[in-house]
């Protein structure tokens, strides 16, 4: 499983994904953090494919 898949919130998934999904539903700050994490992980993956 890739890191970006691990931190992707899911209503039905691993325990972490389900808790993360619930946190995103409750706090706008978590949504902003999620966007930043995805941006960082995209940058890491793009440097690996070069």
Order of alpha helices (4+ residues) and beta strands (2+ residues): alpha-alpha-alpha
